[in-house]
């Protein structure tokens, strides 16, 4: 059941600002430390997030945040899927949600906004690369029209175990 206070507040999706970077860093680092959402084991600092944001914006890619009551609860972006010119109409996205806000529809709101941004930029295909046991993320992507195109077995490691990668795609155009 939704609490009365939460029902009265609105989730806002907007472009990320420099002021969001400390929260973006913290959400990212929590995912690095505690999840298999990202297969990285190195924590980032504020300067690296600042450089990441600048690089995304320079390439014309969006970085958006979900905010409720002035608090940033998650962020999303997309960027090059592969570096070669022939792939210029295909992007891969990332979405990260604050650990205390997961499961409340924020990921779906960010995904829908990201798909609209991709459509506006004439992206043809959006790629999702999801750790194969992350069934909630896979279900969300399926709900939004992504289709599974395959799973790579044991292509990464984290927390001392091999990880499989499920790949999904959405035709935007």
Secondary structure, 3 states (H helix, E strand, C coil): CCCHHHHHCCCEEEECCHHHHHHHHHHHHHHHHHCCCCCCCCCCCHHHHHHHHHHHHHCCCCEEEEEECCEEEEEEEEEECCCCHHHCCEEEEEEEECCCCCCCCHHHHHHHHHHHHHHHCCCCEEEEEEECCCHHHHHHHHHCCCEEEEEEEEEEEECCEEEEEEEEEEECC
